[in-house]
Structure formats: C-alpha cells, structure tokens
Amino acid sequence: MAALAILRVEKLKTFGSVGGSEAHTARLQDTPNANRNKENVRLLGNSNDSSLEEIVKAKIADATLHKPRKDAVLCSEIFLSASPEYFRPHDSSRAGEWVEQRMWDFANASKAWLQENYGDKCVRAELHLDEATPHIHAYVVPINDKTKQLSHKAMFGGDGRQASIKLSKLQDSYAQALAPLGIERGVKGSKATHTKVKEYYQAVNSEPLTLELDRFAPKPFETAQQLFERIKADPTIQDINHQLADRRRIIEQEKRASQKALASEKLRQQLEQRVAQLEAENFKWREMAEQLRDLPLEDVAWHLGLSLINKEQNRWKGQGHIINIKGSKFYDFSQNENTGGGGAIDLVMHINGCNFRSSVAWLYDRFDEERMLRATRAYVQKHATLIVAEEPTPQFVLPTPDESKWQAVQNYLTQARGLPENFIIALHQRGWLYADDQQNAVFTMRDLTGRSPSTVNGSSAALALESRGTEYQGNGTGDTQSPITYGAFLRGTRGENNSFMGYALGTKRTLGWFYFHLGGKSTDEVQKVVLCKSPIDALSCAALSVAAHSGMPQKRTMFLAADSPRSLPLEFFRKIPAITAAYDNDDTGRETAQAIKELLPQTTIARPQALDWNAQLLEYLRQERMQLLEQEKKKNWGLER
C-alpha cells in the first residue's frame, strides 16, 4: 500500500492554548503514550529558547502594526507526518520502529517545506520520535505581510469551503515536497479522521474490556484442556470471535476501498493536468486575439531599461526619465520635462530620442515582427517592412572604458562591498568588469551560446579566482565562438552615499547576462545555477559559497545575475539539474524566487539572513575579523605571560 502524506492545522486562540500545546510537544508534562528512552529533536528554534508563549508574543509585537483582535488566532499548529508504510516498509505494524535514513529524509524535506512556505514565521518545529510513528509539530505565527496583522484566515482559510480549499492546496504542496521520497497525497476530499490520544486510552482502559479478559483466567484445579473447552463453549467468547472475524473482514474491505480511492485520485490528478493543458491552449488563442491590440506600454518600458518604482501609480524610472503610464498613454514627470504621448512608438522615440524609423526598427528588434506591426497600427503597416529592411538593426555599444578610474572602482568593490580582490582582478583582466568615464563599475552582459579560449568561459582558459588554495576554471564546452555582449549593468562608485545603478542605454535584457562559473573541471557540463538579483550579489553569493565549503564547489556551478524572471533564458535553464534562486530577504525577493520556482520546478529557494547577499557577506567578514582579533589577543596574552 502506498505511503501517504499527512497534514493537519489547529488554531491556538489564547496564550493558554499555546502554553498547553508546548507542554505536550516539548514534553514539559508526562505523556502516557511516549517512550521515555527516546529523545525528540527540535528542527527549528533553539533548544535554549524562551517559552513558546514568549516567542509568539515577541513575534507578534515585532511584525504587526496593531494589537491582535480578541478573536484572533495567535498561533497555528501544523501536524506533519506520513503513514507507517513509509517509515517501516517491511512491517508497518511494528510501532516505534523505522528505517533511520527514511526518517531523516522525511524530517529534512518537511523542514525545507516549512522554511520555504513560512520563513521566520515558523518559530518552532519539534520532531517527535518517542511515539509509534515519527511526526512533526510546527508552530506558525499567521502574520499577513500586506496588512501586518494576524490572520489565520488569510494564511489557512476561514471556515467552511474557503478553509477546505486552502487546506487542500496546502496538502497538495506538502505532498509535492514529499513526492521524491515516494510519499503520495491522500484522496482529495476524504472524510478520514484520526483517533485522539485521550479517546484511545479511554477505550484501552475501559472496564468492560477488562471484565471480558477475566473470562480467560483458569479456575482452581482446572486443566488446560478443560479451560480450552470452557472458553470454546462460552457464548460471550463466541460473540467476541465473531466480532473479530467481522473486524478482519471490514479491515480488508477498507483496504480494498482505499486502494480504489487512490487509483481514483491518480486519475483525478491526470484529468487536472489535462484541464491545465486545455487552459494553456485556450490562453494561446486569447494571446493570438491580443495581437490585434497595441503593445502594452509596461512591456515596452521594461525593454527600454526602465524600472517600476510605484506599482499603484504605474510609475517607471530610468534613463533620466520618470514615466507614468495610464493605459495607452504616458507622461514624463522628470525635472526637465513634462511631456506625454500615446502608444509604443511614441514611448520608444521619447526615451531613446530617435525618429519614427528608428523606433520601428527598435520594436522589431525587441518584440519581433508580429508585435511590431501591432504597435505601428494599420496606417503604417504598408511601410513597416520597408523601414525594417532599410534601417540597420540597433547594435549595443559598451560604455567607453576609462582605465584611470579603475583603481577607485576596484577599491569600492573590495573595500566598501567586501568582494574578494582576486575575483575582481580576474574579471577585469578578461574585460567582464571595468570602469567608465563616470567611475561606474561596468558589468558586461553576454549571451550563453559562445565561448572562446580568450574568455573566462573558454575551454583552455582558467580564471584565477584563487580562494583558499583553489582555482576557478573555465566552462569548457569546446565552442570557440566568442560570446556576444548585449548590454551592461552599471553600478555607481563615486561618493560615500552613491546609490546609482541601472542598465546601460541599449541593453537587451533577454539576450545577455552577467555570469561566471566556479568549481568542477573546464570540460564539465554545468550542474547547478545560482540566480541573484545583481552582479554584486552574485559575486557575494559565490564568495560565501567558497567560504562555507573552504574551497570551490565540487560540481560545475554558474552564478548569474537576473533581476526579473522575465529575463531568464528558460530553455537553457530547463536542462540544468539544480537551480538556486538566491534573492533578497524581502517581499520583492520572495515573489521573484517563487515566480522562478513556478517556471523551473527544479529550483530551490535560498534566502540570506541579512537583507541581501552582500550585506550577509559583509557581516561574515566582520565576524571573521573579530575572531582573528580575538585569536591575536589570546596569542599576545600568552606571550606576555
């Protein structure tokens, strides 16, 4: 019989309930069905933490804006487990026993699922090993990120149908996380229930059962044969035998029914997948109908290198402009301009400062002919193809290097941002990183198709990113074609409070990326990709990875900067076995990582403890310096003595 995932959610509405639950799960009180010789494990939360009640109070005070309502759910308890068949596949009836590796696989997968779905809202998780089957009690403070208030309803659903739908989706998500272990989802909508511990012990210790067992006791001077004959002839014992036979028959019937239900569940899942396929096909038809309308100005603004700074007002910033988009019209509120226009062509001409012909050519280059024709509308369709044929396709031109500014840029990256000097020097030597005349750090964005021995990705090149005695080597695909540079990401380095960053004019964000490789051999295929928001975050993430492993990763790993799922080379990434979405520890970072995971299911999400990975690197370096100073003090103290 297939092993099934088990998930239940309970509401804790008072701090008394929170304390009572902790008393059981943390074994602060005697638990009759628990084996005192076995030790439980705290998966999340420190063993020397304050009480659960104090932790929940602190979390609510720190993350909410208002005092909780009187009827608010203060904490949500999630019970996670799997049916005994998973833990003890050879004999599920042997309570209290399990295959150790299977137990840890379950525990680690469940812990990862809790962290990915709830982050620091999951304040504690206890793995119970002192009962019949391993299981987890997790405590989540249900804080709504948007309203900054407690809301069990927003997280798990209220009552009735809404709660059933949300719980069902939650069970789908948990089952998907355990699927690699061979654990399946139970039947959707099943009314199966679990026996409460108190009810079980009441049944076991009930007096009628004890009285019936007294019938098996031998009478004075009664032989074994006489006892057997008496029991055999006892009508009450015969009734019990019949009941046991009925029970065995019912169990077999339930087992067969459960197998049929699971088969039906698999069929339902297949039908759901087919429905999803049909919905996707329907979406394509709707997309074709969309071709009759002008291009959305938001898409055009994004390709122009603008960034959305105010979602409610639909306001975009970049290239020296502040653009407000309303439907098919736009307005420029930058300091020196207060102009507007309508349609994709006008927006391109306004931002790029080009004429109509160049605008059409630009749209053709970014959106292909079909969408370019949508933008030009019927009155220019007769001339659009001719314009594209005559107007040369815009080519990206890198900002002019200024070697006299390089030392200042290098100092900023290594001193202010804590990036390894050997990383920076190696990238500069290969032209992937340099300084322009405005003292910006210029990170070049290249395609993924070509590599040559003269670049860090080449088959014979070795980028000397030396760290703890290891060497970073090239990608080594054997391809000698040079990569094409399609853009550049600029990071200001002048002044103490310089926060300038953005894309160089003309950058094609869907064709080029800043990336580099670590670990493995130059001839190895890429086994893992780490995605980060910016080049500095990618370099920070790589430095932390090297520090954590005391050397380069064993497998060939690509670090790539992409600040939006829209710019990802999906076809390339679908062939990569493992992808890590390492984005900022804020709402935008979490949304970006989740969107990537939906596009690429092999993705795992990693979040820094600090706001971003560079801040995490700087904190790591600070702690490392403190340790070195402490060691130096101890050494000097020893010499003085």
C-alpha positions in Angstrom: 0.0 0.0 0.0 1.4 3.4 -0.9 2.6 5.7 1.9 0.5 8.9 2.2 1.4 12.4 3.4 -0.4 13.7 6.5 -1.0 17.3 7.3 -3.4 18.9 9.8 -3.7 22.5 11.1 -5.0 23.5 14.5 -5.9 27.1 15.8 -4.4 28.3 19.1 -6.5 31.3 20.0 -5.2 32.0 23.5 -1.8 32.1 25.1 -3.0 29.4 27.5 -3.6 27.2 24.5 -0.1 28.0 23.2 1.4 27.0 26.6 -0.7 23.9 26.8 0.3 22.8 23.3 4.0 23.4 24.2 3.6 21.4 27.4 2.8 18.4 25.2 5.1 18.8 22.2 8.1 19.9 24.3 7.4 17.1 26.8 7.1 19.5 29.7 4.4 17.2 31.1 4.0 13.4 31.3 2.8 11.9 28.1 1.4 8.3 28.6 2.0 7.0 25.1 5.6 8.4 24.8 8.7 6.3 25.2 10.9 8.0 27.7 14.0 6.2 26.4 13.8 8.0 23.0 14.8 11.6 22.5 12.9 14.1 20.4 14.6 16.6 18.0 14.0 20.4 17.7 14.2 21.0 13.9 13.5 24.8 14.1 14.1 27.0 17.0 16.9 26.8 19.6 16.8 24.3 22.4 17.6 27.2 24.9 14.8 29.4 23.5 12.4 31.2 25.8 9.0 29.6 26.2 6.8 29.2 23.1 4.3 31.8 24.6 7.1 34.4 24.9 8.4 33.7 21.4 4.9 34.1 19.9 4.3 37.3 21.8 7.7 38.7 20.7 7.0 37.8 17.1 3.5 39.4 17.1 4.9 42.6 18.7 7.8 42.8 16.2 5.9 42.0 13.0 2.4 43.5 13.5 1.3 47.1 13.5 -1.8 46.8 15.7 -2.7 44.9 18.9 -4.3 41.5 18.0 -8.1 41.3 17.9 -9.8 39.4 20.8 -10.9 36.6 18.5 -7.5 36.4 16.6 -5.7 33.1 16.2 -2.4 33.8 17.9 -0.6 30.8 16.6 -1.3 28.0 14.1 -0.1 24.5 14.9 0.7 22.3 11.9 1.0 18.5 12.3 3.1 16.8 9.6 3.7 13.0 9.2 3.4 10.1 6.8 1.6 6.8 7.0 3.6 4.0 8.7 4.2 2.2 5.4 6.9 4.8 4.5 8.9 4.6 7.8 8.7 0.8 8.1 8.0 -0.7 4.6 8.7 -4.3 5.6 6.2 -4.4 8.5 4.1 -1.3 9.2 2.6 -2.8 12.3 5.9 -2.6 14.3 5.1 0.6 16.2 8.1 2.6 17.5 10.4 1.3 14.8 11.5 2.8 11.5 14.3 3.0 8.9 16.7 5.7 10.2 17.5 7.1 6.7 13.9 7.3 5.7 13.0 9.1 8.9 15.7 11.8 8.3 14.7 12.2 4.7 11.2 12.9 5.8 12.4 15.3 8.5 14.7 17.3 6.2 12.1 17.5 3.4 9.4 18.7 5.9 11.8 21.3 7.4 12.7 22.6 4.0 9.0 22.9 3.1 8.2 24.8 6.4 11.1 27.2 5.8 10.2 27.8 2.1 6.5 28.4 2.8 6.6 30.3 6.1 10.2 31.5 6.6 10.8 33.1 10.1 7.0 33.0 10.8 7.6 29.3 11.7 9.0 29.9 15.2 9.4 26.3 16.2 9.2 22.7 14.9 9.5 19.6 17.1 10.3 16.1 15.6 8.7 13.5 17.8 10.5 10.1 17.9 9.1 8.8 21.1 5.8 7.7 19.8 4.6 5.0 17.3 5.5 6.9 14.1 7.8 9.9 13.6 5.9 13.2 13.2 6.4 17.0 13.4 4.6 19.7 15.4 5.3 23.1 13.8 4.2 26.5 15.2 3.5 29.3 12.7 2.5 32.8 13.7 0.0 33.7 10.9 1.1 37.2 10.1 -0.3 38.8 6.9 2.6 40.5 5.1 0.3 43.0 3.4 -1.8 44.2 6.4 0.9 43.5 9.1 -1.8 41.8 11.2 -2.5 38.3 12.5 -4.7 36.5 10.0 -5.1 32.7 10.2 -7.9 33.1 7.7 -5.6 34.7 5.1 -2.9 32.0 5.5 -5.0 28.9 6.0 -8.6 29.9 5.2 -11.5 30.7 7.4 -14.4 28.3 8.0 -16.3 26.2 5.6 -15.5 25.9 1.9 -12.7 28.5 1.9 -10.8 26.7 4.6 -11.3 23.4 2.8 -9.9 24.8 -0.5 -6.8 26.4 1.2 -6.1 23.3 3.3 -6.4 21.1 0.2 -3.9 23.3 -1.6 -1.6 23.2 1.4 -1.8 19.4 1.4 -1.1 19.4 -2.4 2.0 21.5 -1.7 3.2 19.3 1.2 2.6 16.1 -0.8 4.6 17.5 -3.7 7.5 18.3 -1.4 7.5 14.6 -0.1 6.9 13.1 -3.6 10.6 12.5 -4.2 10.6 10.2 -1.2 7.8 8.0 -2.7 5.1 9.5 -0.4 1.8 10.3 -2.2 -1.1 12.6 -1.5 -4.1 11.1 0.2 -7.5 11.1 -1.5 -8.7 14.7 -2.1 -11.8 15.5 -0.1 -11.5 12.3 2.0 -13.5 12.3 5.3 -11.0 10.1 7.1 -10.3 11.2 10.7 -7.7 10.4 13.3 -8.2 8.9 16.8 -7.4 11.3 19.6 -5.0 10.1 22.2 -7.4 10.5 25.1 -10.1 8.6 23.3 -7.7 5.8 22.6 -6.6 5.4 26.2 -10.2 5.6 27.4 -11.0 2.6 25.2 -8.0 0.6 26.2 -8.6 1.1 29.9 -12.3 0.6 29.9 -13.8 -1.7 32.5 -16.0 -3.9 30.1 -12.9 -5.0 28.1 -11.1 -5.9 31.4 -14.1 -7.9 32.5 -14.2 -9.9 29.3 -10.5 -10.7 29.6 -11.1 -12.1 33.1 -13.0 -15.0 31.4 -9.7 -16.3 30.0 -8.3 -16.8 33.6 -8.2 -20.6 34.6 -10.3 -21.7 37.6 -8.8 -23.5 40.5 -7.8 -27.1 39.7 -8.9 -26.6 36.0 -6.8 -28.4 33.4 -5.6 -26.7 30.2 -8.0 -29.0 28.1 -10.9 -28.1 30.4 -10.1 -24.4 30.1 -10.0 -24.7 26.3 -13.3 -26.5 26.2 -14.9 -24.0 28.5 -13.7 -21.0 26.6 -14.8 -22.6 23.3 -18.3 -23.2 24.6 -18.7 -19.8 26.2 -21.3 -17.8 24.2 -19.7 -14.5 25.1 -16.3 -15.7 23.8 -18.0 -16.9 20.6 -19.6 -13.5 20.2 -16.1 -11.9 20.5 -14.7 -14.4 17.9 -17.5 -13.4 15.5 -16.8 -9.7 16.1 -13.1 -10.2 15.5 -13.9 -12.0 12.2 -16.2 -9.2 11.2 -13.5 -6.7 12.1 -10.9 -8.5 9.9 -13.4 -8.6 7.0 -14.2 -4.8 7.5 -10.4 -4.0 7.5 -9.9 -5.9 4.3 -12.9 -4.1 2.7 -11.5 -0.7 3.9 -8.1 -1.7 2.5 -9.5 -2.5 -0.9 -11.6 0.7 -0.9 -8.6 2.7 0.0 -6.7 1.2 -2.9 -9.5 2.0 -5.3 -9.7 5.6 -3.9 -6.0 6.1 -4.5 -6.4 4.8 -8.1 -9.3 7.3 -8.5 -7.1 10.1 -7.0 -4.4 9.4 -9.6 -7.0 9.5 -12.4 -8.3 12.8 -11.0 -4.8 14.2 -11.0 -4.3 13.2 -14.6 -7.6 14.8 -15.5 -6.5 18.0 -13.7 -3.3 18.0 -15.8 -5.3 17.7 -18.9 -7.6 20.6 -17.9 -4.4 22.6 -17.3 -3.2 21.8 -20.8 -6.6 22.8 -22.3 -6.4 26.1 -20.3 -2.9 26.7 -21.7 -4.2 26.1 -25.2 -7.1 28.5 -24.6 -4.6 31.0 -23.3 -2.7 30.8 -26.6 -5.9 31.5 -28.5 -6.5 34.5 -26.3 -2.9 35.6 -26.9 -3.5 35.5 -30.6 -6.5 37.7 -30.2 -4.3 40.1 -28.2 -2.2 40.6 -31.4 -4.9 42.9 -32.7 -4.2 45.4 -29.9 -1.3 47.8 -29.4 1.7 46.6 -27.3 1.3 47.2 -23.5 3.4 50.2 -22.6 4.6 48.4 -19.5 6.3 45.7 -21.7 7.9 48.4 -23.8 9.1 50.4 -20.8 10.7 47.3 -19.3 12.6 46.6 -22.6 13.7 50.2 -22.6 15.5 49.6 -19.3 13.0 51.3 -17.0 12.2 50.0 -13.6 8.8 50.0 -11.9 9.1 52.3 -8.8 5.4 52.7 -7.8 3.0 49.9 -8.7 -0.2 51.7 -7.7 0.6 54.8 -9.9 2.2 52.6 -12.6 5.3 54.9 -12.4 8.6 53.9 -14.1 12.1 55.3 -13.7 15.3 55.1 -15.8 17.5 56.7 -18.5 16.9 60.1 -16.8 13.1 59.9 -17.1 10.1 59.4 -14.7 7.3 57.9 -16.7 3.7 57.5 -15.6 1.7 55.0 -17.7 -2.1 55.1 -17.9 -3.5 52.6 -20.4 -2.1 53.5 -23.8 -0.8 56.9 -22.7 2.3 58.0 -20.9 3.5 61.2 -19.1 7.1 62.2 -18.3 7.5 63.9 -14.9 11.3 64.2 -14.9 12.8 67.5 -13.7 13.4 69.0 -17.2 10.4 67.5 -19.0 6.6 67.4 -18.5 5.5 65.8 -21.8 3.4 62.9 -22.8 2.3 60.8 -25.7 0.4 57.7 -26.7 1.4 54.2 -27.9 4.5 52.1 -28.0 6.2 54.0 -30.9 5.9 57.4 -29.2 7.3 56.0 -26.0 10.3 54.5 -27.8 11.0 57.7 -29.6 10.7 59.7 -26.4 13.1 57.5 -24.3 15.6 56.7 -27.0 15.5 60.2 -28.5 15.1 58.7 -32.0 12.9 59.2 -35.1 9.9 57.1 -36.2 12.0 54.8 -38.4 14.5 54.0 -35.7 11.6 53.4 -33.2 10.0 50.9 -35.6 13.4 49.1 -36.0 13.9 49.0 -32.3 10.4 47.5 -31.8 11.2 44.9 -34.4 14.5 44.0 -32.7 12.8 43.6 -29.3 9.4 42.3 -30.0 9.5 40.5 -33.4 7.6 41.4 -36.5 4.1 40.5 -35.3 4.2 42.7 -32.2 6.0 45.4 -34.1 3.1 45.5 -36.6 0.6 45.7 -33.7 2.4 48.9 -32.5 2.6 50.5 -35.9 -1.1 50.0 -36.5 -2.8 49.7 -39.8 -1.8 53.2 -41.2 2.0 52.2 -41.2 1.7 48.5 -42.0 2.3 49.2 -45.7 5.7 50.8 -44.8 6.8 48.9 -41.8 8.6 46.1 -43.6 10.5 48.5 -45.8 11.6 50.6 -42.8 13.0 47.5 -41.1 14.8 46.4 -44.2 16.4 49.9 -44.7 17.1 50.8 -41.1 20.0 48.9 -39.6 19.3 46.8 -36.5 20.5 48.8 -33.4 23.6 47.3 -32.0 24.6 47.7 -28.4 27.7 49.8 -27.8 29.5 49.3 -24.5 30.3 52.5 -22.4 33.8 53.8 -23.1 36.4 52.3 -20.7 38.5 54.8 -18.6 41.4 52.9 -17.0 42.3 55.9 -14.9 39.1 55.4 -12.9 39.6 51.6 -12.4 41.6 51.7 -9.2 38.8 53.7 -7.5 36.2 51.2 -8.8 38.3 48.3 -7.6 38.7 49.9 -4.1 34.9 50.4 -3.8 34.1 46.8 -4.7 36.8 45.2 -2.5 36.7 47.6 0.5 33.1 49.0 0.6 31.4 45.8 -0.7 33.9 43.2 0.7 34.2 41.3 -2.6 37.4 39.1 -3.0 40.1 41.1 -4.7 41.2 38.1 -6.8 37.6 37.8 -8.2 37.6 41.5 -9.2 41.1 41.5 -10.8 40.3 38.3 -12.8 37.0 39.7 -14.1 38.7 43.0 -15.0 41.6 41.2 -16.9 39.0 39.5 -19.1 37.0 42.6 -19.9 33.9 41.5 -18.0 34.3 44.3 -15.4 35.8 47.8 -16.0 35.4 51.5 -15.2 33.8 54.1 -17.4 34.4 57.8 -17.5 31.8 58.4 -14.8 33.6 56.0 -12.4 30.8 53.5 -12.8 31.6 49.8 -12.4 30.5 48.3 -15.8 29.5 44.6 -15.6 29.2 43.3 -19.2 26.2 41.1 -20.1 27.0 38.3 -22.6 25.0 35.6 -24.3 25.2 31.9 -23.3 25.9 30.4 -26.7 29.5 31.1 -27.5 32.7 30.8 -25.5 36.3 31.2 -26.6 39.7 30.4 -25.0 40.3 34.1 -24.6 37.4 34.4 -22.1 36.9 33.0 -18.7 34.4 30.6 -20.1 36.8 29.2 -22.7 37.9 25.6 -22.9 41.5 26.4 -22.2 41.1 29.5 -20.0 41.5 29.4 -16.3 40.1 32.4 -14.4 42.4 32.7 -11.4 39.7 33.3 -8.8 42.1 32.0 -6.1 40.4 31.4 -2.8 41.8 29.1 0.0 44.2 27.4 -2.5 41.6 26.5 -5.2 41.3 27.8 -8.7 38.3 28.8 -10.7 38.4 27.4 -14.2 36.5 27.9 -17.4 33.3 26.4 -18.7 34.9 24.3 -21.4 32.2 23.5 -23.8 34.8 23.2 -26.6 33.0 26.0 -28.5 35.5 28.6 -29.8 32.9 31.1 -30.9 33.2 34.4 -28.9 30.2 35.4 -26.8 28.3 38.5 -27.9 27.9 41.4 -25.5 24.2 42.6 -25.4 24.4 45.0 -22.6 25.9 46.2 -19.4 24.8 46.8 -15.8 26.2 49.9 -14.2 26.9 50.5 -10.5 28.0 53.9 -9.3 31.0 54.0 -7.0 31.6 57.8 -6.6 30.8 59.4 -3.3 30.0 57.9 0.1 26.2 57.6 -0.4 26.2 56.8 -4.1 23.2 54.5 -4.9 23.2 54.8 -8.7 22.6 51.6 -10.6 20.9 50.6 -13.8 21.3 49.3 -17.3 23.4 51.0 -20.0 21.4 52.6 -22.8 20.5 50.0 -25.4 20.9 46.9 -23.2 18.9 43.8 -24.3 17.9 42.2 -21.1 16.6 39.0 -22.6 19.7 38.2 -24.7 22.7 38.9 -22.4 23.6 38.3 -18.7 26.4 38.9 -16.3 27.6 35.4 -15.2 30.7 33.3 -14.3 31.4 29.7 -13.3 33.0 28.1 -10.2 34.2 24.6 -9.5 34.4 21.4 -11.4 36.6 20.9 -14.5 36.8 23.1 -17.6 35.2 20.3 -19.6 32.3 19.6 -17.2 28.7 20.5 -18.0 27.0 23.0 -15.7 25.3 21.1 -12.9 23.9 24.0 -10.9 22.9 27.6 -11.5 22.7 30.2 -8.7 20.5 33.2 -9.7 20.9 36.5 -7.9 19.4 40.0 -8.2 22.6 41.8 -9.3 26.3 41.2 -10.2 27.5 42.3 -6.8 25.0 39.9 -5.1 26.2 37.1 -7.5 29.8 37.7 -6.5 28.9 37.9 -2.8 27.0 34.6 -3.0 30.0 33.0 -4.7 32.4 34.3 -2.1 30.1 33.0 0.7 29.8 29.6 -1.0 33.6 29.3 -1.3 34.0 30.3 2.4 31.3 27.8 3.5 33.0 24.9 1.7 36.6 26.0 2.3 37.2 25.9 -1.4 35.5 25.7 -4.8 32.3 23.7 -5.2 32.7 20.1 -6.4 30.2 20.5 -9.3 30.3 23.0 -12.1 28.3 25.9 -10.9 27.2 29.0 -12.8 26.4 32.3 -10.9 24.1 34.5 -13.0 22.6 38.0 -12.3 18.9 38.4 -13.3 16.6 40.8 -11.5 13.4 39.5 -13.1 12.0 36.1 -14.2 11.1 37.7 -17.5 14.8 38.0 -18.5 15.7 34.3 -17.8 16.9 32.0 -20.6 14.3 29.3 -19.8 15.2 26.9 -22.5 18.8 26.8 -21.3 17.9 26.5 -17.6 15.4 23.7 -18.2 18.3 21.4 -18.9 20.1 22.3 -15.7 19.6 19.6 -12.9 19.6 22.1 -10.0 18.8 25.8 -9.7 19.0 28.0 -6.6 17.0 31.3 -6.5 19.1 33.4 -4.1 17.2 36.7 -3.9 16.7 39.4 -1.2 15.0 38.6 2.1 12.1 40.9 1.4 8.7 40.8 -0.3 10.1 41.5 -3.7 12.8 38.9 -3.3 10.4 36.3 -2.1 8.0 37.0 -5.0 10.8 36.8 -7.6 12.1 33.5 -6.1 8.6 32.0 -6.0 7.9 33.0 -9.6 11.2 31.4 -10.8 10.3 28.2 -8.9 7.0 28.0 -10.7 8.7 28.4 -14.1 11.6 26.0 -13.2 10.4 23.2 -10.8 13.9 22.0 -10.0 14.5 25.3 -8.2 15.2 25.6 -4.5 14.9 28.9 -2.7 17.8 30.3 -0.6 17.4 33.5 1.4 20.1 35.5 3.2 19.8 36.1 7.0 20.5 39.8 6.2 18.5 41.9 3.7 20.7 40.8 0.7 23.7 38.6 0.0 26.2 41.5 0.0 25.1 42.5 3.5 25.4 38.8 4.5 29.0 38.8 3.1 29.9 42.0 5.0 28.6 40.5 8.2 30.5 37.3 7.7 33.7 39.3 7.1 33.1 41.4 10.2 32.7 38.2 12.3 35.8 36.7 10.7 37.8 39.8 11.6 36.5 39.7 15.2 37.7 36.1 15.5 41.1 36.9 14.2 41.4 39.8 16.6 40.3 37.6 19.5 42.9 34.9 18.5 45.6 37.6 18.3 44.7 38.9 21.7 44.9 35.3 23.2 48.3 34.8 21.4 49.7 38.1 22.8 48.4 37.4 26.2 50.2 34.0 26.1 53.5 35.7 25.1 53.2 38.3 27.9 52.7 35.5 30.5 
